[in-house]
Amino acid sequence: MSLGSRKRLILQAIIEDYINTAEPVGSRTISKKYLTSVSSATIRNEMADLEEMGYIEQPYTSAGRIPSDKGYRLYVDSIMNQSTINAKEVEYIKKEFLETLGEIDDLIKHASRLLSNMTKYTSIAMAPQFGRTCLKHIQLISIDNFNVLAVIVTDVGIVKNSVIRMEEDIDPYTLEKITNVLNDKLIGFSLDELNNMDVSSLSSEVNGYNEILLKVLPELFQALKYSERVEVYHDGAANILDLPEYNDVQKAREFLNVLDEHDLLFKVLGDASKDLSVTIGRENKLSQLKNCSLITATYSLNGRTIGSIGVVGPTRMEYSKVISIVDCLTQNLNDILSRILKT
């Protein structure tokens, strides 16, 4: 049985009405609101065909119809009208990113919050994975007579600030000298290279101030060290409580439990390999997300994918709106990451 133009229009009407109302859709609703020139009887016949073909379902006897995962997939791939966010929203995203320039991890956290705020769903984001990072700059700054602030910057924009307690006063001139030695000898080296380096040459150049050197080096190593357990963030978990799908306490609890499972979220985001992808209901590999849809996108640095970000919500999701927001946000995120690297 082919899916003719009228069936496609009816399917579109069912999906968009269900997205807006969360209520099963009947033939009279479609006839009155969407296809006024088509009788309810004709629409009922077409809906029966759509149900037989697997595009819609009847949740219970005497109810209207709701979309199936198959119906949503056809809608996303070829029926829905692609929307774009307006100029005001684009400027809002740019402004939010420009006001968050700094550490890359903080930028990704902010992007996650921004995504949940704009979509009104739950956002998830993977912290960047760089593989190999190098030291870009060190600055030692005197706070008072016995405390020194060590500012360590890597080539990918990660900044680590550490306060080091000294046993004796070190004057600003000496701090500047030590800073210059560290920058001269260590810039451009990775963690592995620094671990294998003989630091005795540094000790000779900062003769008499080995104490600060021995305290700065562990902080430097920590700034370059990457745990195998990559951070995963989520925001807007409470947004689901506003959705009728999660009025059921048990269902809401199950969703919130998924957000607490780091390894599950890491797997979901780690599988993202495209600029943007949409996974609907049972298409999700995780059984815990079989009633959800997931829209993910990767973000990159100099053309290399370093992480991913996404939105998770019910299958009754405003796909067109969310896709346009995710797409615009990741494009701006890529631009900002490129700027950070160049600074």
N, C-alpha and C positions, 0 to 999 in steps of 0.2 A: 504494500500500500504506500503510495507516494504522499509526501507532505506538500500539498498544494499551497498556493498563496493564502487562501482563506484559513486553512488550518494553522499556518504560520502566524497570521494576524490574531487568531483566537488564542494560540499558545502565548504570544507576546502579551495579550491582554490579561490572561490568567496570571502570568508571572509578575507583571508590573503591578497588578492590583493586589496580589498576595504580598509582594514586597512592601507595599504601602500600608496594608491593613492587617496582615498576619491572619486573615480569615479566609477559609475555603471559598472559592469563587464559583458561583452558579451561572447558568446560562442566561437568566434574566438580568443579572448584573452586567454581563458582557453586552447583551442586546441594548440595555439602557445607556450604558456609559461609554461603550467603545464602538460597537458595530450596530448602529441604530437602524441601518437599512436591512439587517439580517434578522430573521425571526428567531425566537427562542428555541423553537422546535428544530430548526436547521442547525443552530449552534449546539444543541444537545446531541444531535447525531454526529457532528464533527468532534465534539468532546469525547464521545464514546470511542470514535476511531483513535483519537490521540491517546486515550487511556489504553486501548488495546495495543498501540504501538510503543507504549512505555514512557511517553513524555509527561503524563500527568497521573495522579493517583487520587483515590477517594479515601480520606483518612478514617471515615466511619460511615455507616449506612445513613442514607438520606442527607449526607453532607454535599457541599460543592466539591470542587477539585482543587488540588494543590500541585505544584510542579514536582516532578521527580528529579533526581540528579541528572538523568539523561536529558530532561527538558531544559534544565539550567545550562547544561553544557552546550546544547544547540543554541540557546539564547545568547550566551556569551560569545560563542564562535561566529555566529552569522546573523542574528536577528536584532540584538539590542542596538540602539543608537549610541554611537561613541560620543561621550561628552568630554569637554575640556573645562578645566577650572578657569574662572574669570580672571581678568587682569589684577583685580584687587587681591585675590587669593594668591596669585603668583608673587606679587610684591610682598605680601605678608610672609610667605615662606622665605624669600630672599632676606627680608629684614630680620627674621628670627635667626637665620643662620649667621648673618653678619654680626649679630649681637652675641654670638656664642663662640667666636673664634678663640681658640686656646687648645687645650689638650684634646686629642682626637677621641678618646674614650668619652669625654664629656659631650663632645659634638654628637656622637652616635646616641647617647642617652637622650639628648635634647631632641634629636630627630625622631626617636621613638615616642616621646611625649607629644611632640607636634603632630605626629601621625594619628595617635589615638584621639587627640583633641579635635582634629579636623574631620575624621571619619566617624567618630562616635562609636567605634568598635574597640577591640583590644589589639594593641600593637606588640610585636616582638622584634627584637633586633639582636644580631650577633656582633660582638666587639670585633674590631679589625684583627686579621691574622696576617702578619707581615713576613713570617718566616725568619728573615735575617734583617736585623736593624743595627744601625751604627751610631756611634756618638757624634753629635754635631757641635755641642758647645757646653762648657762648664763655667759657672760663675760662682765665686765665693764672696759673700757679703757679710760684713760684721754687723751683728744685731746689737750686741753690747760687749762688755769686756770678756765674757767667757762663752758666748754663743755665736755660732757662725751659720748663716743660711747657705746651703749648697743648692744651686739651681742647675739641674742636669737636663739637657735637651737632646733628644734623638733625631735622626734624620727623617723620621716619619711624624714628627710633631708631638711625640709624647714628652711631657714635662714632669719632672719629679722634683719636688721641693722638700728638703730635709734640714732640720735644725740639728746641728752638731754641737754638743757640749764639750768645751775644752777645759783642760786643767790649768792653763795659764793664758794670760792675755796675749793676743796676737794683733799687732798694729795693722791698719789698712794697707800700708805699703807692702808688708810681707804677704798679706792675703792676695794682693794683686800679682806679686811675683809668683806665688804658688799657682794661681789661676792661669797665668801665662804659660808656665811649665806644663801643666796638665793639658791645656788646649794644644800646645805645640806638639806634645808627644802622643796624645791619645785620640785626637780627632780622626774620625774615619774608620776606627777599629770596631769590630763586632765583639759580641760577648765571648765567643770562642777564642778570638785572637787576643783579647785582654786576659783571659784566663791562662793562656799559654805564654804571656809576656813576662819577661824578667823585669820586675819593677825596681831592682836595685839601682838602675841608672837614674830613676826618678828620685830615689832617696838621696843620692849624692847631689842632685841639683837643688834639693830643698833641705840641705844639710841643717840639722838642728830643729827641724819642724816635721819630723817623721810622724809625730802623733796625729797631726791633722791629715797627713797623707793616708795613714792607716785607717782613719775614720771615714775619709771621703771615698776611698776605693770600694768598700762594700756597698755604699749607697749607689755608686755608679753602676756596679754589677747588677744591683737590684732593678735599676731603671731599665737595663737592657734585657733583663731576664723575662722570658715569656713562659708561663705555665702551659702545660698541655691542655689544661682545662680552661677553655676560652669562655669569657663571660658572655652571658645571654641576659638581655634585659626585657622587661615587659611593662607596659603601661595601660591604663584604662580598663583594668580588670572589672572595676565596678560598673563599667558601661553595660555589661551584659545583664545586670540586674534590672535595667530599664526595658529589656526586650521580653516580650510575652513568651518566647520559647523557653526562657529560664525562670518562669514563675514557679516551676517545679523545683523545690529546694534540692532534691537529690541530683537533678540534672545540673543545676547551678554549681553545686558542690563538686561534681565530677569535672566540670569545666575548669573551675578554680584549682583543682588538684593538678590538672595537666600543666598549668602555669608554674606550679612549684616543682615540676620535674625537669631539672636542668638538662639531663641527657636527652629527654624527649624533644624539648625545644631545640636543642643543638642539632639533633638529627633532622628535624624539619627544616631548619635554616641551612644546615650543611648540604641538604639535597638540592637547594636552589642553585641552578646553574645557568639560568637565562636572565636576560635583562628584566623580564617581567613574566610571571606565570600565574595561572589561576587553577587551583585544585579544588574540586567540588565534592563534598560529602564522602561517599565511599571510594572516591578516587584517592583519598588520602591513605598513605601506607599505614599510618597509625590508627588502630581501631578506636582510640580515644577521641579522634577527630572525625569520626564517620558522620556526625551530624553537623559538621562545620564546613565552611569554605575558607580557603586560605589564598591570599594574594601576596606573592613575594616578589622581590626584586633584588638584584645584586648591586653593590656599589663598588667602585674601583678607584685605583690610584695609578695614574699613567697607563691606563688600559689594562691593568692587572686586577682581577677580582680579589678583594680582600675581606669581603663580608657580605651580609645580606640583611634585609629588613622586610617586615611584612605585616599584614593585618589578618586577624582571625576573627571570625564571627559566624553567625548562623548561615545556612545555605540561602536563606531569605535575605541576602545581602544586596545593597545597592551597588551592583558590580560596576556599572559605568562610572559612577561618581568615585568609588574607591580606586579603581584602576587609574583614573586621571590624576588623583591626588598622589598615589604612590609613584607614578611615573614622573610627575613634576618634582616631587620631593627628592627622589634619587638623582635626578639630573642636577639639581642644585647642590646636593650633597657631594657629588663627584666634582663639581666646579670648586667648591670650598676646599675639598681635600687637596686638589691640585694647587690651590693658592697657598695652603699651609705648607706644603712641601717646598715651595719656592721661597718662602720667607726665611 
